[in-house]
Amino acid sequence: MTLRDADSLVDPASGYRLSPETNFDRQGVEVRTAESGAIRPDLVLQRQVQTPAGTLTWDTVHVWDLKTGAAGFRQSWLDAVNSRLTPIAPPEIVRP
């Protein structure tokens, strides 16, 4: 899935966006290039919210990760996703 595909599924003007294969640094900030310790979920649903200062930012609603085998989440990855992105819903595995 590309960003264009994601935008065709969820219109960013709706206040929501899908972010496929996006890198997040240790602070949960979206970065272009994965650095040491970065996480990269397969798909993230985000909603736009206004901060108390009046600026717009994206909050994580849900995280999906594709697993093709029997393995589940590594606990360290799950802990990183929950602490850095603080999704509203628990991360979910998608299996083909």
N, C-alpha and C positions, 0 to 999 in steps of 0.2 A: 504494500500500500504506500502510495506517495502522499505528500501533503495535498496535492491537487485532488486525489481520490478522497481524502478525508474531508476537504472543503465541499465536495459534491454530496457527501453524506450528511454533514452538519454545517450549515451556513454560519460562519464566524460572526456575521452581523446579528445572529440570534443571541449572542452573549455566551455561547458555548463553542468549543472547538475540540477536534480530535487531533492529537499529536502522535503520529506514528514514529517509532524508533528514535525518540528524542533523548539526548544526553542531558543529565542533570548532575551538577557538581556536588560536593560534600555539603553545601548549604541549601541544596534543592533549587539552585538557579539553573535555568536552561542555558546550555553552552553548545557551541557548534561542534567542537572537537572533544572527544572523551579524554579526560585526564585520569591520572591515577586515582582510584577510589570513586570514579563516576559510576552512575547507574544508568541503564538504558532500557526502560520497559518497552515492550513491543507496541503498546497502544495506551494513551492517556486521554481521558476526557476531562476537560477543564472548563470552568465557568469564569466569566469576567466579573470582578467585584470592585467596588470603590473602597479605597483605604480611608481611614479617618482624615488623612491629609488631602483627600479629594482626587488622588491619582487612581488610575485603573490598573489592576493587576489580575493575574490568572490564578485561581485556586484549583487544586486537584479534586475532582469529584470521584473518579474511578480509574483503576489501573488494571490492565489485562496483560498477561504474558503467555505467549504461545509455547506449549510443550508438546513435542512430537513423540516422546517416549513415556515411560511410566513414572519418571521422576517428578517430584513436586518442587515447591519453592525451596531454595536454600535458606535457612533461617537468617543468615547474615544479610542476604539480599532483601528478604522480606522486612527485616528490621530497618534497613537503610531506606527502603521505599516508604515505610510508615513514618519514620522520624523526619525524613527530608521533605516528602511531598504531602504528608498528613492527609491522605485521601479520606473523603467522607465515608465511602463504602470500602470494605476490605478488598485488597487485591484479589484478583480472580485468575485462575488458569483457564486457557482456551485450548482445547485439543481438536486437531483436525479429524 
